[in-house]
Amino acid sequence: MIIALLTDFGNRDWFVSAMKAVILKINPNVKVLDITHEITPQDVREAGFVLWNAYRYFPPKTIFVCVVDPKVGSERKIIAVETKNYIFIAPDNGLLDFVLSEVEVLRAVYVENKNYFLENISFTFHGRDIFAPVSAYISRGVDLNEIGTEADLKIPEKIFVDVSTQGDYKGEIIYIDRFGNLITNLKISNKIEGEVRFREYIIEKISSTYAEVGQGQMVALINSSNLLEIGVRNGNAKEFFKANCGENVILRVKQVMKI
């Protein structure tokens, strides 16, 4: 059994180690793995995208504990969601939207039963006091129905734009990675020929690799998540364009080739 952690806590402070200590005290036999703790503070959408990229590669029955929680201590709810292969525990703040947009939900409950919390609950560290112990008890076999009542789960609207035929597609930048690459929500499953328009810039070719363009040149390609990405070879597209998440990107598909 694996519990996978995703937070915005960073690695400088004691927050992550405290969560792991609580989990292992309750279930010493569980494996605790880190997805990342370097989410931009309070950036729920970024956390959701990182989770979406990682979760499918974990073994079945993994429990994902996701704590990016700007409203911690308020009346916001915590949800536990069961799918065919996994369980996700997160604030009910949209963090799971990327995952829920493509998986079937079997059960969803609000995390309410204080029997599975720590005895003393702080207002500011629910990751330690609620998320960690609840995940540990679930890993020991506690059923979700014991954790709380059925949740009124809203399945999000489609997040990605599927690119499948010739034509123009409008997407947006949804994530900027540590290399400064601009990742969009344009999802492409086939090899295509076309061009990308971003602001006043036109990238006239969809490349397969960064090496297909010269040093410092703009490049558009389909990344390892099958999403359209804009980069600068051996450079930083975020700095080059002064780009931000939410900006529009236009993809013009001239030809689709089946893989």
N, C-alpha and C positions, 0 to 999 in steps of 0.2 A: 504494500500500500504506500502511495506517495501523496504528500501534501505539498503543493507548489505555491510559493508566495510571490505576490506582485504588489509592490507598494511604492509610495513616493517618499519613503523615510530616509533614503540615502544609507550610506554605510559608516558614517562618521560617529553616529550616536548609538545608544544602546537599544533602540526601538526594535530592530530586527532580531537581535539576540534574545531579547525578552520574550518576543512572540515564540521563537523556537524553543526556548526553555519551557514555556507553558505547555506547548504541544508535547514535548518529549517527556515531561513529568506525568502527563496523562496517558500517553501511549509511547513508551520507550522503544517500541518495535517499528514505528512508522519512519519512513524516510522523508526528510524535509529538503526540498530543492528550491532554489531561487530562480524565478524568471528574470526579474530585475527589481532593484529598489531605487533606480535612478529616474523614475518618471518625474517630469517637471512638476513641482509642487502644485497640488490641487487641479492638475490637468486630467480630468476624467476621460475626455475623448482620446487623448494620447494613450492612457492606460488601456482603454478598450481596444485600440488598434494593436498595441503590443501583445495583448492577450490573444487576440484573433490570430496573429501570426504564429504564436507559439503552441497553443493548446492542443492542436490536432496531432502533434508529434509525441505527446505523452502517452504512456500505457493506459489502457482502460482502467477505470475505477479511481483514477487520480482525482483528488479533491483540490480545487483551485481556490485559494484565499486571496482576495483582491481588496486592498485597502488604499483607496484614494478617495478621501472622505471629507470634503470641505465643510460639511454640515455635521461633523461628529459632535455628539452631545445634544443635538437638537431632536426634534420630533421625527426626523427622517427615519425610514425603516431599513432594516437589513434583510436581505433575501437569500435563501438557499434554493438553488435550482438544480434539478436532476434531469440529465439528458440520457440518451442511450448508453454512452460510455463514461460520462463524467458527472461530477457535482461541482457547482460553482457557488461560492459564498461572496457576497459583495454588498455594498450599500445600494439601495434602490434609487440610483441617481443617473442611470444611463450607462454605467460602466460596462455592462454586459451586452449592450446593444449590438455591437459588431458580431458577437458570437450568436446571440439570439436571432439575428437576421437570417441565419442559415442552418440552425439545428432545430430538431423537434424537442419540445419540452415535455417531459413525462410528468413531472411534479414540480411545484414551486410553493415554498412556504415562507412566511415571515419568521425571522429568528426572534423568538419571544420567551422561551422557557428558561427562566433564570437558574434552574437547577444545573444547567450546562454552562453557566457563566462562572467567572471567578467570583468569590464572595464579595469582594470590595470592587465596585465598578467606578472608574474615574469618568469624568466628563470629556476628557481629551485623548484617551488612549484605549478606544474600543478594540483596536487591533490586538492588543494584549489581553484585554479583559473579557471580550466577547468572541471575536472572530477566531482567535487561536484555540481557546478551549472547545468551542463548538465544533470546529473542524477535527480536533483530536477525538472527541467523543464519537463523531460520525465515523471516523476511521476505525474505531473500536466496535462499530456495528450498530450504534444508535440510529434508529429509523428517523427519516425526515419528519414524519408525522408527530414524533415526540418533541421535535424542536420548536414547532409553532403551528399556527393555523394556515390554511390555504391562502396563498397570495394572489392578489388581483394583478396578474402580470400582463403588461402591455407589450405585445410583440412589436418591435420597431419597424418602421417603413424601410423599404429597400435602401441600403446604404451605398451599394456599389452600382455603377453604370456598366452593364454588360455590353461589350463591343463584339458584334458577331457578323455584321454585314458592312458593305460600303456605305459611306455617308459621314456626316459630321456629328460628333459627340461632345457634349459639354460636361466637363467634370470639374473637380476642384482639388487643390492640394490638401491632403488630410494628415500628412505626417512629414517631418523633416528629420532624417537620421543624423547620426553623429558626424557623418562625412559631408553633411550639407546637401544631400540629394533630396529632391522634391518628389515625394510619392503621392500619386493621385488616386482617386477612387474609380478610375477607368480600368475595368477588369477585362483582360484580353486572353483568350484561351488558344488562339491560333496565331500563326505567323502572319503579319500584315505588312503592307506597304502603305505609306502615307506620310503626313507631316503634322507637326505640332505647333500650335500658336499659343504663345504666352506673352501677354501684354503686346508690345510692338515687335516682339521677336518671333521669328519663324525658324523652326528646325525642320529641314526639308527631308529628313530620312529617319526611319525607325531602325536603329542599329540593334545588333545582337550583343555587342560588347562595348565597353568604353574604349577599347583599343582601336576601334574602327574610325575614330576621329583623332585629330591632332591634339597635341598638348595645349591645354587651356581652352579648347573648343567646347561649345555646347553639344550635348548628346541627349537623345531620347531613346529609351529602350524599355522592353518588358522585363521587369525584375523577377526575382525568384518567387514572389507571391502572385505572379501573373498580373501585376499592376503596372500601369504606365508610370515611368519615372523620368525625371529630368535631372541631368547632372552636368558637371563640367569635368572633363578629363584631368585627373590629378589636381583638381581645384575644388572649390566649394560653391555650389549653385546658390545656396541661401545667401552667401555674401555677395556673389556675382550679381544676382538679381535684386538683392535686398528683399527677398521673398518672405511671405508669411503664409501660414495655414489659412485656408478659406478662400484663397485667390483662385479665379477661374482659369481653366486650361481647356483649349479646344483641340480635339483630335480629328483630323480629316483622314478617313480610311479610303484609300484608292483601290486596294485589292486585298482580298483575304485568301490565304493559302492554307489548306488543311494540313495539319501536322501528321 
